[in-house]
Amino acid sequence: MLEEIIIAGFGGQGVMSMGQLIAYAGMLEGKSVSWLPSYGPEQRGGTANCAIVVSDELVGSPLVTRPTTAIVLNNPSFDKFEPRVRPGGLLLLNSSLVVRASGRKDIKVIEINATDLANDLGNSRVTNMILLGAFLEYRKIVSIESIVESLKKVLSPDKHHLIDVNKQALKKGASLVNIARI
Amino acid sequence: MGKVLMKGNEVIAEAAVHAGCKYFFGYPITPQSELVAYMARRLPEVGGLFLQAESEIAAINMVCGAASTGVRVMTSSSSPGFSLKQEGISYLVGSELPAVICNIVRGGPGLGNIQPAQSDYFQVTKGGGHGDYNIPVLAPASLQEIVELIQDAFDIADRYRTPVIIMGDGMLGQMMEPVEFGEYSEPIGQTKDWATTGTRGDGAPKIISSLELDAESLEKRNEQLQEKFALIKEQEVRYETYEIADAEYILVAFGTVARITMNAIQKARKHGVKVGLIRPISLWPFPDKPFIETRNKVNGYLAVEMSAGQMIEDVRLAVNGCAPVGFFGRTGGVVPSQEEIYEKIMSFAGGLPV
């Protein structure tokens, strides 16, 4: 198994932490992982992205130019990364903010209005977790349980009360992919 | 302790603490500022001292002072800041003081940018400061290797009384990977009887200095230094090879770029091109041996660097005209992709000029 993921959106959408959670969960499951942030002169509200590699073998390049999965949270990131998804790969869109549609027939496209759904859950900041839940349901590279386990380690104890809403968001995202399959 | 997920810059810092480094003097600069911040928090916990100097020049001179007392000490910077340290580094060599200096290289020249680069290769391997000298330079490719090489760096520094440079790029500093910190113990039997810790009235005063006004005496001192460099060249060569047993073409790359080339090599092999990799880990001393062993067997070498072509000069010296040496590089903070390296391999193997 070799999964090369790019997650991209605005700074503040939780793009970086999503990637770190995948890497952390992969590590907990004994896989080889790497996480590489874009770190230009970025600013709040600007675009940000990170590359995650999860593999059964030692990770070679931590840099991902042709991802097997791109998770895209805003329009500028769609323009940049939609053409780069490898044939047969996955493009997961936050359709609450991405108004573009992909014309590509050689990849799987999943659209989820994650920001709206996060607002329904009462916390717009779990948009990223809804997408993460959907991604992991479709491409089972790590388990949701490992993500929750990672959350406990990544979040400082005073933020642990947020684990519940994050869990709900992960489950919500996963359930949407199930429905889409039926 | 088990595996932990950390940023490269933090791994450098924690590995240094594990290796017994209790003193750090530095000045923040992207993309290595996390290293400085980590040391600021961590060193007081182990009874050490962190001090943010007023400049890189001050920091390297503080390193000179601390090293004179025989303690394990480190500083770090990125390209423009590393340039500022050159005078002090030359003084460290001249005074034969052990220290570890990290350069997390970014795009240059000048202020350049903050993206990954390897364009300080000449500066770290050929001197950089004034005078006749070389410094051992170690270039890790993964975060786990950082742990090993930082320990080696402190040991080499003490063994030969020399500064040692760790060279990484912005990508290595910023990325996260799982790492494990094993138990480390300093080599036994090393006494630093030269350290200026006071004579307590039982001997001559100890003096650490690089000043020698008499020409004949300074030449003698240079000869001693050259003997030391020759010994390091013999003892401290480090490299790794990948798929070179049957290789018809060999890529040469170090640090994170070497990892990217490995993906390209795997793809090229799937397409029937027998290609391998020599990865220098010590940039100085440069590993001549794997080139001497392969240069009469292969069809050519391809140096891949994040520079306009610097390591390639050492590759050419090692190959010594026995095989063609091609080059592919990106500059200014652009990281070569596995796809474009693959294209270069295919055209190089197809006999096209690179």
Interface residues (C-beta under 8 A of the other chain):
Chain A: Q20 A23 Y24 M27 S32 V33 S34 W35 L36 P37 Y39 G40 P41 V59 G60 S61 P62 L63 T65 R66
Chain B: K3 L5 T30 P31 I114 Q115 G170 M171 Q174 M175 M176 E177 P178 T256 R259 I260 M262 N263 Q266 V335 S337 Q338 E339
